[in-house]
Amino acid sequence: MLWIEPQGVRIGLLGDKAAWLPQVGALVIADPHFGKAATFRAAGVPVPEAVTDRDLARLDRLLQETCASRLVVLGDLLHAKSGVTGALLARLSAWRETWAALPVVNIRGNHDRSAGDPPASLGIEVRTAGGFDLNKSGTPGSVVGFAHEPQDVAGAPLTLCGHLHPAVRLKTPGRRGGSMRIACFWQTAGRLIFPAFGGFTGAAIIRPKPGDGVYAVLPGDHNGPAEVIDAAALTGAARSPRRSAGTVQTSPE
Amino acid sequence: MTFVPLTEPVSEWFTREVGQPFDFQRAVWAAQLRGESGLLHAPTGTGKTLAAFAACVSKAWDAEHPTYGEAHLAPKAPATDIDTSGTSLRSTSGGVGGSISGGGLRVLWITPLRALATDTERALRDPLEALGLDWRVERRTSDVSSSIRARQRKRLPEVLVTTPESLSVLLSYADAHDRFRGLHTVIVDEWHELMSTKRGVQCELGLARLRQWNPSLVIWGLSATLGNLDEAMAALLGSSTDRGRLVHGQADKRIELRTLIPDDAVRFPWAGHLGVSMLKPVADAIDSARSTLLFTNTRSQAEIWFRQLLDHRPDWLGRCALHHGSIDRNTRYAVEQMLRDGEMKLVVCTSSLDLGVDFSPVDQVIQLASPKGVARLMQRAGRSGHQPGAASVVVGAPTHALELLDFAAARWLMERKRIESRPPIRMALDVLAQHLVTVAMGGGFEAEALFGEVRGAHAFSEMTREQFDWVLRFVERGGDTLGAYPQFARVVEEPAGSGRYTVAGVKIARDHRVSIGTITSDATLDVRFANGRKLGTVEESFVGWLKPGQRFVFAGRMLELIAVRDMTATVRPAKGTKATTPRWQGGRTPLSTQLSAAVRIRLAEAKQGVFDGPEMRAVAGLLGLQQAWSSLPGPDELLVERHKTRDGYHVFFFPLRGRSVHEGLGALLAYRLTQSEPRTVTVTVNDYGLELLSPEPFESDPTVWKRLLSRDQLLEDLLVCVRSGALARRQFRDIARIAGLVHPGMPGRGKASRHLQASSELFFDVFTEFDPDNLLLDQARREVLSRQLELSSLRDALTAIADHRMVVTEPDRLTPLAFPLWAERLRQQHVSSESWRARVQRMAASLEDLAGAAPATASPASRG
């Protein structure tokens, strides 16, 4: 876990593209896009169903490891209407039963708006962007904002956001001019933008400004599990903007 | 008088309008009328179009004049009643497959380029109109208006000029079989161009289908000179035809290569350096001719040279144009028309003008930079000098000194008439996956019968039933793993267990028809002015580098980027001189195997002190320096140079086998080196050799290097490289698109299809993790091995190297052979071209000083 403290809020970044807010015992993820594989299959593109199972298994492991008392999803819980099949809902219900006592909140995202909110039987509370008082002291500064599209929530010095699927390009040492596209957490001003949690989601290369925080999620391999590293020095955040390859081209999901 | 195997009025027309037919034309006509298929090998501009088509005209005439053979003197038959003439014809045309009259498609003409279709349409229409025949000739390409397409939906013309993609679209209509019922002849133009591409495979599959419907279908290919014409014919005709007839056209025109020899001063070659100094000689050459085509190897090179030539000769403005694949189609057509009309002084172009269109008014062809292959050079040379008997002159303009060697090698090969072969593609499962859905739409198929039909296509002649079934399951339920892809179906078996397949739904069908096509490239953005005028397209990856406000050169103009939105880069004209030139993908053609072999021969000659031809004499000084400072690679030697700079430890290898082989060698060496101990190795390659760079010193024992270059375990080691590296991932992009995983944007459905966007990389990762046996992944690896790394050439190279003596030198400075590799690596590391240029220029200057001081005059043969 990589600990950061943007705007005074203590946050642990996890290699599985999730974050841990110890003050409220909340596990936070963004953009799982459940049902995306099914959406593709319905349109005649073969995407293996195992993607959903793996994402839920990752979530299980995170909840166990952090002993979280609540789960916050920063939007785009579901991908599209044609992907919300009976099989998907059955799978999600089965998962929900194993965590029946866990409060789950989804901040409604653009995909949720077209896919529709999850059925009430899933017991997922749906909210719009807003602030959350961390220690219930009511003092300004103890409020953290939660939103899907990057924005500043009034009264919150820090807002956790999703939507962008940020990634950076890191040069790989050795092999011929290679570079890797790596998902990241991106802190810019008062926003912390999360990488997409879903295993079958794309990513958009960001162009960090000097002073931004860039925390890259290095994928796990046989040497060890995935981990988050401070990558500001390796990317545009510390160099001249000319140096950062790419711009946000793919449409955010 | 020689016998002309055409019906009399047609042969009279031919003799009157064209002249006495050549022997090869008579041979093709006779063969076609006998019902034989084959391949005609003839260069452009020698009458190959009529060679292929006149027999069809003859059949058409007979069909419209059913009584002609019986009563010569009878008055011209009245407009024939469709049904009766259809029956009477069979007696005259002698079983050339099906009814000839009765409306509908008779002759299908397949061309690789839309641009060629227009010219071909005209050329085919001429004789029909002259003879008053009631046959329609139409194009069916993606740029034909929807009203014509709608008409063609009702009834196809008698002669249809089309591309492989559009043929696939036609085959996807449910009544396809009916519509092709009267087809008797298929001509595939520029088959040499198609056969080694996936579009060629698409064409082979389409032809297999047509042959299935009409076993006596006559199929002819037209091809330029190739080293493997027999194989080319086999690929076209497929395995179901036992043999075809190979007809050779007029002997290739004599080609004269005149290389512009630079002044001796430039010793240290680096990309573009010599090019600038060659500006004046090139401009003088352009001046000396009425009209010139200046061929470059890359689009960015074309942009740079167009700018520089115009700066140098502003008076050419207006008579000088740029032509490459990214320029807007209408602009390109306009340029082609002006060329035809003789209004152009100069067109700077890329392979976009390699093909087809006959520009008789072009006097001169200039090849800028290495020709890369001898077939390519000859093809380009053939674009000029269409006067009968005249030799085609091609002017070679090297952009750095080592390219003189490439021209010298090309001359050597041309003198010996050794032309490259092009291997046809095999087992392109992605194209097959696409074809299965196409056929499922076009009336459906029986699995068993289709397997046989597909095996009739050369590309799949060795396919096993297991492989076919995998592809079938891939389109039926996503893949082999049962239950892995619920709700997925592109084709369905109906009724279950019947072995009969149709497309899974209207929406699948519609999407499929839009995405048919196997030409793939990077995602591209339109480049437009704010008023909407389109200039052309650039690759997304290039615009990704630019920020609004930055300037770049495109379509010969200086532009400033305003914004990028919705796959459009909006620009405005800019002033100034400093700008970036787009670097397009695929700009790096490797030196052909033949040409690199000839380079090795010429270098070996040089080592013996033999400098034959103007290019070799010009490069003698440079090679002398190479010999003095290090060594020249002899015929059975592998030259290795070791070197230390502030960048680290360098090892340069010079196998002289072309970029692709060197890439494979580099990947292999880097992998094997890092196996024994973890270390960082940077690999840089060019057509002459490769450089390994590491912060730690390399092994100095030649036997260790010999072992690292061993042929043993080649495939296993390379597969590890391919699996772990980004190579297969990149190769998978094309495959994903062709196999229908990634939809290349649907016209008018931008927003609606957004939730279906996923990159091929994502598919690659998901398949690698959840469906590792997916044969499309396997195909990506195979394509990397065979096409990018040229596995068989690599194997040959390693076999040769095993017997080679390793000559290891330790020059205390960069040698002429090493310098371009050094500069190339620097270029890849430096983002700013300014700082790169400055550093390379400094190094070149200091080496030139040394060269002046060193005993560079030592005769190349004096050391050994």
Contacts between the chains, C-beta under 8 A, distances in Angstrom:
chain1	res1	chain2	res2	distance
A	36	B	755	7.9
A	36	B	758	8.0
A	38	B	486	7.5
A	38	B	487	6.2
A	39	B	755	6.1
A	39	B	756	7.0
A	40	B	756	6.5
A	40	B	758	7.0
A	41	B	478	6.9
A	41	B	485	5.7
A	41	B	486	6.9
A	41	B	487	4.9
A	41	B	488	3.7
A	42	B	487	5.7
A	42	B	488	7.8
A	43	B	507	7.4
A	43	B	508	7.8
A	43	B	511	7.1
A	43	B	756	5.5
A	44	B	488	7.1
A	44	B	489	7.2
A	44	B	490	4.5
A	44	B	504	6.8
A	44	B	505	8.0
A	44	B	507	7.8
A	44	B	508	4.4
A	44	B	511	6.6
A	44	B	512	7.6
A	44	B	740	7.1
A	45	B	488	7.7
A	45	B	740	6.9
A	45	B	741	5.7
A	45	B	743	7.8
A	45	B	756	7.1
A	45	B	758	7.9
A	46	B	474	6.9
A	46	B	477	7.8
A	46	B	478	3.2
A	46	B	479	6.1
A	46	B	485	4.9
A	46	B	488	5.1
A	46	B	741	7.4
A	47	B	478	7.7
A	47	B	485	7.2
A	47	B	488	7.9
A	47	B	758	7.8
A	47	B	763	7.6
A	47	B	766	6.3
A	48	B	478	7.2
A	48	B	479	7.6
A	48	B	481	7.1
A	48	B	484	4.5
A	48	B	485	6.1
A	48	B	766	6.3
A	48	B	767	7.5
A	48	B	770	4.1
A	48	B	771	5.4
A	49	B	483	7.5
A	49	B	484	6.0
A	49	B	485	6.5
A	49	B	486	5.6
A	50	B	484	6.5
A	50	B	770	4.4
A	51	B	766	6.3
A	51	B	770	6.9
A	54	B	769	8.0
A	54	B	770	7.9
A	79	B	755	6.4
A	80	B	755	4.3
A	85	B	486	7.9
A	85	B	487	6.4
A	87	B	486	5.9
A	87	B	487	7.6
A	111	B	755	7.3
A	114	B	755	7.8
A	173	B	680	5.3
A	174	B	670	6.9
A	174	B	674	7.2
A	174	B	680	5.0
A	174	B	681	5.8
A	174	B	682	7.0
A	175	B	667	7.9
A	175	B	670	6.7
A	175	B	683	7.4
A	175	B	725	6.2
A	175	B	726	7.9
A	176	B	663	7.9
A	176	B	666	6.9
A	176	B	667	7.7
A	176	B	670	7.9
A	176	B	682	7.2
A	176	B	683	4.9
A	176	B	684	7.5
A	177	B	828	5.1
A	178	B	725	7.2
A	178	B	726	5.5
A	180	B	726	7.9
A	181	B	761	7.4
A	199	B	766	7.4
A	200	B	758	7.1
A	200	B	762	6.4
A	200	B	766	5.8
A	201	B	762	7.6
A	202	B	757	6.9
A	202	B	758	6.0
A	202	B	759	5.4
A	202	B	762	5.9
A	205	B	544	7.5
A	241	B	547	7.1
A	242	B	547	7.9
A	242	B	831	6.8
A	242	B	832	7.5
A	243	B	831	6.2
A	245	B	544	6.5
A	245	B	545	6.6
A	246	B	541	7.7
A	246	B	544	4.2
A	246	B	545	7.6
A	247	B	543	7.9
A	247	B	544	5.3
A	247	B	547	7.7
A	247	B	564	7.2
A	249	B	540	5.9
A	249	B	543	8.0
A	249	B	544	6.2
A	249	B	564	7.5
A	250	B	757	7.1
A	250	B	759	7.4
A	251	B	754	5.9
A	251	B	757	6.8
A	253	B	755	7.7
A	253	B	757	7.7
